[in-house]
Amino acid sequence: MKTAIIINPSSGGGRTSLMWAELRDVARARLGGALEEFTTKTPFDAIRLASQVAQSDFDLVIAAGGDGTINEVVNGLFDENNKPINPKLKLGILSAGRGCDFIKSLNLPSSPQKAIDILVSPEFQKIDVGCIYFKDEFGREQKRLFVNIATVGIGGKVAKQVRHTPKFLPPKLVYFASSAQQFFLSKPQKVKIFLDDVEMFSGPIVNVFIANGGYSGGGMCWAPDAKLDDGLFEVIIAEPIPKLTALALQHKLYDGTFLSMPGVHHHKARKVLIDTKDDVLLEVDGEQPGVAPAIFTVLPQALTVATSSSAT
């Protein structure tokens, strides 16, 4: 199997660089001599490199980094019409970033050594890919693919804040502290939400989750019912609730019972339109690319991912 690996050395505050320095010889020995390395140097470099790999004759491309790196690699594998550049090319994951949330939905190990074990003799799973149309900070129309979770609301503010926190702090602490701070400081924003072209909600929200995977924010379980291959988004609408109530129920963010919190609405849809009068920040696989209004659609089972027999 001819394999490429795209390494983001700065991911996880440099964790990926250290990880690859330790495992490079082992990985090359176990994955075979046909392993070709590509290293990112600037933001969005992984998109360019993944596109380059997809236009060659590789069988597998491994994203080495965090959820943001995985997102960039996925975006590089599709053309402007949302079609895979090389339908036979499969994605592998060597996760070493800050949040490492997407691998939880794939039941992949957080240990890079164990991840290599899977990549040596993988099984494969077809998964859905989400597509968003939105505007960037300059008002230009943009498109972004995602594999895990996109949000509209305070999630974008949290993503911005996390980006500027010290890299040595524990990821779970960083995400929880940033989420709590933004919950207490941010004002709810009014939106209209259309699911499969039917208006489902109109009013103030704290956050809306458009989920393909189940976890984000360093292990917070926002969408416990999410399936990566069912052709549907889990759409979670979180209305404003009293601050003291939120404090008492904070454990529900991690134990899979978030959906039972007051003011939380759960739906499934193939298409989501979030209409807003004012710009509302987006968060996409942990990054903050722009603002809503936005349209989200599903590309059913558009990507093949290396996994193991224990993954679901």
C-alpha positions in Angstrom: 0.0 0.0 0.0 1.6 3.3 -1.1 1.1 5.7 1.8 1.6 9.4 2.4 1.7 11.1 5.8 0.9 14.8 6.2 2.5 16.0 9.5 1.5 19.3 11.2 4.5 19.8 13.5 2.9 22.7 15.4 -0.3 20.8 16.2 -1.0 20.4 19.9 1.6 23.0 20.8 4.4 21.0 19.2 3.2 17.6 20.5 2.9 16.2 16.9 6.5 17.1 16.2 7.7 15.4 19.3 5.5 12.4 18.6 6.8 11.9 15.0 10.4 12.3 16.1 10.0 9.4 18.4 7.9 7.2 16.1 9.2 8.0 12.7 11.6 5.1 12.4 9.1 2.6 13.8 6.3 3.9 11.5 8.5 3.7 8.4 9.6 0.2 9.3 6.1 -1.0 10.0 4.3 0.8 7.2 6.9 -0.1 4.6 9.3 1.7 2.4 6.6 3.4 0.3 5.8 5.9 3.1 6.3 9.4 1.8 6.4 12.4 4.2 4.9 15.8 3.8 5.3 18.5 6.4 3.1 21.6 6.8 4.7 25.0 7.3 1.8 27.4 7.2 -2.0 27.4 8.0 -4.0 25.6 5.3 -0.8 23.9 4.0 -2.4 20.5 4.7 -5.2 21.3 2.2 -2.7 21.9 -0.5 -0.6 18.9 0.4 -3.6 16.6 0.6 -4.8 17.8 -2.8 -1.3 17.0 -4.2 -1.4 13.5 -2.7 -5.0 12.9 -4.1 -3.8 13.7 -7.6 -1.0 11.1 -7.4 -1.2 7.3 -7.0 -1.3 6.9 -3.3 -3.6 4.4 -1.6 -3.6 5.9 1.9 -3.0 9.4 3.3 -2.4 9.8 7.0 -3.3 13.0 8.8 -0.8 13.4 11.7 -2.0 16.2 14.0 -5.2 17.3 15.7 -8.8 17.8 14.6 -7.8 20.9 12.7 -5.2 19.0 10.7 -7.7 16.2 9.9 -10.1 18.9 8.7 -7.6 20.4 6.4 -6.5 17.1 4.9 -10.2 16.2 4.3 -10.8 19.5 2.5 -7.8 18.8 0.2 -9.3 15.4 -0.9 -12.3 16.9 -2.6 -12.8 19.0 -5.7 -14.8 22.2 -5.9 -17.9 20.1 -6.7 -17.5 18.1 -3.5 -16.4 15.0 -5.3 -13.4 13.0 -4.2 -10.4 13.8 -6.3 -9.3 10.2 -6.0 -12.2 7.9 -4.8 -9.8 5.1 -4.1 -7.6 7.1 -1.7 -8.3 6.3 2.0 -7.7 8.4 5.1 -5.7 7.3 8.1 -5.4 9.2 11.4 -2.4 9.6 13.7 -3.9 11.9 16.3 -1.6 14.0 18.5 -3.4 17.4 18.7 -4.9 19.3 21.6 -8.5 18.1 21.6 -8.3 14.8 19.7 -12.1 14.5 19.7 -12.8 13.0 16.3 -11.1 9.8 17.0 -13.5 9.2 19.9 -16.4 8.7 17.4 -14.3 6.3 15.4 -13.2 4.4 18.5 -9.6 5.0 17.5 -6.9 4.9 20.2 -5.3 8.1 21.5 -1.9 6.4 21.7 0.1 7.0 18.5 1.8 3.6 18.9 -1.6 1.8 18.9 -2.8 4.0 16.1 0.2 2.7 14.0 -0.9 -0.8 14.8 -4.2 -0.1 13.2 -2.6 1.6 10.2 -0.4 -1.4 9.5 -3.4 -3.7 8.8 -6.5 -1.5 8.9 -10.1 -2.2 8.2 -12.0 0.6 6.4 -15.3 2.4 7.1 -17.1 4.8 4.8 -18.3 7.9 6.7 -20.3 11.0 5.9 -18.7 14.4 5.3 -20.4 17.7 6.2 -20.3 20.7 3.9 -20.8 24.4 5.0 -21.4 27.5 2.9 -20.8 30.7 4.9 -19.0 34.0 4.8 -15.5 34.8 6.1 -14.4 37.8 8.2 -14.3 39.9 5.0 -17.8 39.0 3.8 -16.5 36.6 1.1 -18.5 33.5 0.2 -16.7 30.4 1.4 -17.1 26.6 1.6 -15.6 24.2 4.1 -15.9 20.5 4.6 -15.9 18.9 8.1 -16.0 15.4 9.5 -16.8 16.0 13.2 -18.9 18.9 14.6 -19.7 22.4 13.4 -21.4 24.9 15.7 -23.0 28.3 15.5 -22.9 30.5 18.6 -20.5 30.6 21.5 -18.5 27.7 20.0 -16.8 30.1 17.6 -15.8 32.4 20.6 -14.5 29.4 22.5 -12.4 28.3 19.5 -10.9 31.8 19.2 -10.1 31.9 23.0 -8.6 28.4 23.0 -6.2 29.4 20.2 -4.7 32.0 22.4 -4.3 30.0 25.6 -0.9 28.6 26.7 -0.1 25.3 24.9 1.2 23.6 28.1 -2.2 23.7 29.9 -4.3 20.4 29.9 -6.7 20.4 26.9 -9.7 19.4 29.0 -9.2 22.3 31.4 -8.6 24.8 28.6 -11.8 23.8 26.7 -14.0 23.7 29.8 -12.7 27.0 31.2 -13.1 28.7 27.9 -16.6 27.3 27.4 -17.7 28.4 30.9 -16.3 31.9 30.5 -18.0 32.4 27.1 -21.3 31.0 28.5 -21.3 33.5 31.3 -20.0 36.5 29.3 -21.7 36.1 25.9 -25.2 37.3 25.1 -27.6 34.9 23.4 -28.1 35.6 19.6 -31.3 35.3 17.6 -31.4 32.8 14.8 -33.9 31.0 12.5 -33.2 27.4 11.9 -34.6 25.5 8.9 -34.2 21.7 8.8 -34.7 20.0 5.4 -36.3 23.3 4.3 -38.8 23.4 7.2 -38.6 26.1 9.8 -37.9 24.4 13.1 -36.8 27.1 15.5 -36.8 30.9 15.8 -35.4 32.7 18.8 -32.2 33.3 20.9 -29.6 30.5 21.2 -26.5 29.9 23.1 -25.1 27.4 20.6 -26.3 25.2 17.8 -24.4 21.9 17.1 -24.5 20.4 13.6 -22.9 17.0 14.5 -21.5 14.2 12.4 -19.4 13.0 15.2 -20.3 13.0 18.9 -17.5 14.8 20.8 -15.7 18.2 20.7 -14.2 20.6 23.2 -11.7 18.1 24.8 -14.2 15.3 25.4 -17.5 17.0 25.8 -20.3 14.7 24.5 -22.7 17.0 22.6 -24.3 14.4 20.4 -24.3 10.9 21.9 -26.6 9.5 19.2 -24.4 10.7 16.3 -23.5 8.1 13.7 -20.8 8.9 11.1 -22.4 6.9 8.3 -26.2 7.4 8.5 -26.4 10.4 6.1 -27.9 12.6 8.8 -26.7 15.4 11.0 -27.6 15.4 14.7 -28.8 19.0 15.2 -28.7 20.2 18.8 -30.2 23.6 19.7 -29.2 25.0 23.1 -31.4 27.8 24.3 -30.3 30.2 27.1 -30.8 28.8 30.6 -30.2 30.3 34.1 -26.5 30.3 34.9 -26.9 28.5 38.2 -28.8 25.7 36.5 -26.0 25.4 34.0 -23.4 25.1 36.9 -25.4 22.4 38.6 -25.7 20.3 35.3 -22.1 20.8 34.0 -21.4 17.0 34.4 -23.9 16.4 31.6 -21.5 17.9 29.1 -19.2 14.8 29.5 -21.4 11.8 30.4 -23.6 11.7 27.3 -26.7 13.1 29.0 -26.4 16.7 27.6 -29.6 16.2 25.6 -31.7 15.9 28.7 -30.7 19.4 29.9 -33.5 22.1 30.0 -33.7 24.2 26.8 -31.9 21.6 24.7 -33.7 20.5 21.5 -32.6 17.5 19.4 -33.3 16.9 15.7 -31.9 15.0 12.7 -31.6 16.5 9.3 -29.8 16.2 5.9 -29.8 19.9 5.4 -29.5 22.8 7.9 -30.0 26.5 7.2 -29.2 28.9 10.0 -30.4 32.4 9.2 -29.3 35.4 11.2 -29.8 39.1 11.1 -26.3 39.7 12.6 -23.2 37.8 12.0 -22.8 34.8 14.4 -19.5 33.0 14.8 -18.9 29.6 13.4 -16.7 26.8 14.7 -15.8 23.9 12.5 -13.8 21.0 13.8 -12.2 23.2 16.4 -11.4 26.1 14.0 -13.1 29.5 13.6 -13.4 30.1 9.8 -16.2 32.7 9.6 -19.8 33.5 10.4 -23.4 32.5 9.9 -25.8 32.8 8.1 -24.8 29.4 6.8 -26.0 26.3 5.0 -24.9 22.8 6.0 -25.4 19.7 3.8 -24.4 16.0 4.2 -22.2 14.2 1.6 -23.3 10.6 2.4 -20.4 8.1 2.9 -18.1 10.3 0.8 -14.9 9.4 2.7 -13.2 6.1 3.5 -11.3 6.0 6.8 -8.9 3.5 8.2 -10.2 2.0 11.4 -10.2 -1.3 13.4 -12.7 -4.1 13.9 -13.7 -2.6 17.2 -14.7 0.7 15.7 -18.3 1.6 15.1 
